[in-house]
């Protein structure tokens, strides 16, 4: 028996890794992939896949929104980069999940459990349960914990603790650590939404900095400033953002 599967993740690298896992299971048939919640909803309603591997953290419409809005009833497997607190929330509520980075053994275990007890994720009770878990994660703030970077056959996971600055590069962003730089296909608006605002601050349309990295601020035009970071990197700061940054740096309300 074959099971039809839809992959939903806004990161192409993450979708490719899930496809690698699926190839090890001949009875799992990939019938499509979506890069955002809107595409996922449309595909689920039209094609009715039996299993949906669904990323939680997506811009505009996240994975929780997809579950709440769909009228179909596949088995949802939540794919998340949240920390162990979130994992406990999923386990306590008996929701299927995969924690990034996904190991072969964890993927196999999850698929085996689904196939042995294939029940659609349907009804108000299930959606209420998902909403409850979402509220739990929201209370924890559930901000992005790590970035995924793939180069050839190698995949690197960069903790946000290592990040000093993020800068825009056309349709990509550059993730700066103390000694390296990673180019990822993400938007600054999305990152501003998913990064902890107590730790990261958007100083300019093209820059997000880690607040603790600020060394000094220097004015170079009437309405523009340069931020010097401890890592020797610099970022632009607009005048309308200066007061908000000062409040973060001084701890004043």
C-alpha positions in Angstrom: 0.0 0.0 0.0 1.3 3.5 -0.9 0.7 6.6 1.1 0.5 10.0 -0.6 2.6 12.7 0.9 2.8 16.5 0.6 5.8 18.5 1.8 5.3 22.0 3.1 8.3 24.2 4.0 9.3 27.7 3.0 13.0 26.7 2.8 14.0 24.8 -0.4 16.9 23.1 1.4 14.5 21.7 4.1 12.1 20.4 1.4 15.0 18.6 -0.3 16.1 17.0 2.9 12.6 15.7 3.5 12.5 14.2 0.0 15.8 12.4 0.8 14.1 10.8 3.8 11.0 9.9 1.8 13.1 8.1 -0.8 14.1 5.6 1.8 10.4 4.6 2.1 9.1 3.1 -1.2 5.6 3.1 0.2 5.6 6.9 0.6 4.7 8.6 -2.6 5.5 12.3 -2.9 2.6 14.0 -4.7 3.6 17.6 -4.3 5.4 20.3 -2.4 4.5 23.8 -1.2 6.6 26.7 -0.2 4.0 28.6 1.9 0.7 28.1 3.7 -1.5 29.4 0.9 0.0 26.9 -1.6 -0.4 24.1 1.0 -4.1 24.9 1.6 -4.8 24.9 -2.1 -3.0 21.6 -2.7 -4.5 19.9 0.3 -8.1 20.8 -0.8 -7.5 19.7 -4.4 -5.3 16.6 -4.1 -6.3 15.3 -0.6 -2.9 13.8 0.4 -2.9 11.3 3.2 0.1 12.7 5.0 1.3 16.3 5.2 4.9 17.1 6.4 4.2 20.6 7.6 6.7 23.2 8.7 5.4 25.4 11.6 7.5 28.5 11.1 6.5 30.1 7.8 5.9 33.8 6.9 2.3 35.1 6.4 0.5 31.8 7.0 2.2 29.3 9.4 1.7 25.6 9.7 -0.8 26.0 12.6 -2.9 28.4 10.4 -3.0 25.7 7.6 -4.4 23.1 10.0 -7.0 25.5 11.3 -8.2 26.6 7.9 -8.3 23.4 5.9 -11.5 21.4 5.5 -9.6 18.2 4.5 -8.3 15.7 7.0 -4.9 14.3 6.3 -2.4 13.2 9.0 -0.3 16.2 9.8 3.3 15.8 10.9 4.6 19.1 12.3 8.2 19.9 11.3 9.8 22.3 13.7 13.0 24.0 14.7 11.6 24.8 18.2 13.5 23.7 21.2 12.8 20.9 23.7 10.1 22.9 25.5 8.0 22.7 22.3 8.8 19.0 21.8 7.4 18.3 25.2 4.2 20.2 24.3 3.8 18.1 21.2 4.4 14.9 23.1 2.0 15.7 25.9 -0.8 16.4 23.3 0.0 13.3 21.2 0.8 15.3 18.1 3.2 13.9 15.5 6.3 16.0 15.0 9.8 16.0 13.6 12.5 18.2 15.2 15.0 19.8 12.9 17.7 18.6 12.2 15.8 15.4 11.4 17.6 12.1 12.0 16.9 9.0 10.0 15.9 7.1 13.1 13.4 9.8 14.2 11.9 10.0 10.7 11.5 6.3 10.5 10.0 6.1 13.9 7.4 8.7 13.1 6.4 7.2 9.8 6.1 3.7 11.3 3.8 5.0 14.0 1.6 6.8 11.4 1.4 3.7 9.1 0.4 1.4 12.0 -2.4 3.7 13.1 -3.3 5.9 10.1 -6.1 8.2 11.4 -7.0 11.5 9.8 -6.4 14.6 11.7 -9.9 15.9 11.6 -12.6 17.6 13.6 -13.0 20.5 16.0 -11.3 18.5 18.8 -8.1 18.1 16.8 -8.0 21.7 15.7 -8.7 22.9 19.3 -5.7 20.7 20.4 -3.5 22.3 17.7 -4.6 25.8 18.8 -3.8 24.9 22.4 -0.3 23.8 21.5 0.2 27.0 19.4 -0.8 29.1 22.4 1.6 27.2 24.6 4.5 27.9 22.1 3.4 31.5 21.8 3.6 31.9 25.6 7.2 30.6 25.3 7.6 33.0 22.4 9.0 30.2 20.2 11.4 32.4 18.3 13.7 31.0 15.7 16.5 29.0 17.3 18.7 28.1 14.4 19.3 28.6 10.7 19.8 25.7 8.2 22.6 26.2 5.6 23.3 23.6 2.8 26.4 23.6 0.6 26.7 20.6 -1.7 26.3 17.5 0.4 27.0 19.3 3.7 24.3 20.8 5.9 25.2 23.3 8.7 22.9 24.4 11.5 23.7 27.9 12.8 22.4 28.7 16.2 21.0 32.2 16.6 23.4 32.5 19.6 26.3 32.6 17.1 24.7 35.3 14.9 26.0 38.9 15.2 24.4 40.6 12.3 22.1 39.9 9.3 22.3 42.0 6.1 20.2 42.0 2.9 21.7 40.8 -0.3 19.1 41.2 -3.1 16.7 38.2 -2.7 19.0 36.7 -0.1 20.3 37.5 3.3 23.8 37.2 4.7 23.9 35.6 8.2 27.1 36.9 9.9 28.8 35.0 12.8 32.0 36.1 14.5 34.1 34.3 11.8 31.8 33.2 9.0 29.1 34.4 6.6 26.2 32.3 5.2 24.0 33.2 2.3 20.4 32.1 2.7 17.2 32.7 0.6 15.1 34.5 3.3 13.6 37.9 3.6 14.4 40.6 6.1 10.7 41.1 6.9 10.4 37.4 7.8 13.4 37.4 10.0 12.3 40.5 11.8 9.1 38.6 12.6 10.7 35.3 13.8 13.7 36.5 15.7 13.5 37.5 19.4 13.0 41.3 19.5 14.7 41.4 22.9 17.9 40.1 21.3 17.8 41.2 17.6 16.8 44.7 16.3 16.2 45.8 12.7 18.2 49.1 12.4 17.6 49.6 8.7 15.7 48.0 5.9 18.9 46.1 5.1 20.3 45.3 8.5 19.3 43.3 11.6 21.8 43.3 14.5 22.3 41.5 17.8 21.8 44.2 20.4 24.5 42.9 22.7 27.0 43.2 19.9 26.8 47.0 19.7 30.1 48.8 20.5 29.3 52.4 19.4 27.0 54.5 17.2 28.4 57.2 14.9 26.5 59.8 13.0 27.6 60.3 9.4 24.6 62.1 7.9 21.8 64.3 9.4 19.4 61.3 9.5 21.7 58.3 9.3 24.2 56.6 11.6 26.7 53.8 11.5 26.7 51.1 14.2 30.1 49.6 15.0 29.8 46.0 16.4 32.2 44.1 18.6 33.0 41.8 15.7 34.3 44.8 13.7 31.3 44.7 11.4 29.2 47.8 10.7 25.5 48.3 10.1 23.4 51.3 9.1 20.9 52.9 11.5 18.2 55.3 10.4 17.2 58.2 12.7 13.7 56.9 13.2 15.1 53.7 14.7 17.7 55.4 16.9 15.5 56.0 20.0 14.2 52.4 20.0 17.7 51.1 19.8 18.8 53.4 22.7 15.9 52.0 24.8 17.1 48.4 24.2 20.7 49.3 24.9 19.9 51.2 28.2 17.0 49.1 29.4 14.8 52.1 29.7 11.0 51.7 28.8 
